[in-house]
């Protein structure tokens, strides 16, 4: 059984999960039981595992959208508004079609617990768009005028609008074509390298998990728990060339082997 954190450095945890349990009303068995995991402050962590093992459910628990039935889920932050300091990018962009890109970007500031207290100028919004690969000219476009990849970039910019110190990504590239997916992986990794956000990605794509992450956690079993934690040996700065390196393929083999050893949940839940 792996330790709660297998990261090689001694940075403090951003999240500490101890004997975590989640049971839905009427369910035959809990989704999680005795799940232990540390998410190291400032790391890029990917979560993989068989379909139905609760990967997306775990992400929602970290975001505070679901509450555990038992155990401990500690958000280790010096910030008093720790939950509002979490950015979440969902599987689909979930943009409001009648609002411009700029107005969609500002939505978390309008709906959050500190609504109205923090504002972004037009220049700050345009800078956010530039950070995710959009342009200032895109600010006044509506979602219907943006491609699927541009909509996902806008969703990412919206998650960054509150100035989070944690970024949660739930299969954000699943609906785009393969070439765009590779480009978005590189862009998000570069964004991580610039901002040093604690970043947690849920994905079914093992190549994606190894390319983007400092560490890959494998979930499995029924109830689900951490069955392996694999540190990725790649450089901090990742480029397309890294995908062809021996280090990349060695880590990919390790993650693949761990996934094949992972018990499959007894029932498909429809959750990633």
Secondary structure, DSSP 8 states (H G I E B T S, - for coil): ---S---SS---EEEEEEEEEE--TT-SS-SEEEEEEEEETT-EEEEEESTTSSHHHHHHHHTTSS--SEEEEEE--S-TTTGGGEEEE-SS----TTSBHHHHHTHHHHHSTTTTT----HHHHHHHHHHTT--GGGGG-BGGGS-HHHHHHHHHHHHHTT--SEEEEESTTTTS-HHHHHHHHHHHHHHHHHH--EEEEE-S-HHHHHHH-SEEEEEETTTBEEEEEEE--S-SS--GGGGGSHHHHHHHHHHHHHHHTS---SS--S--
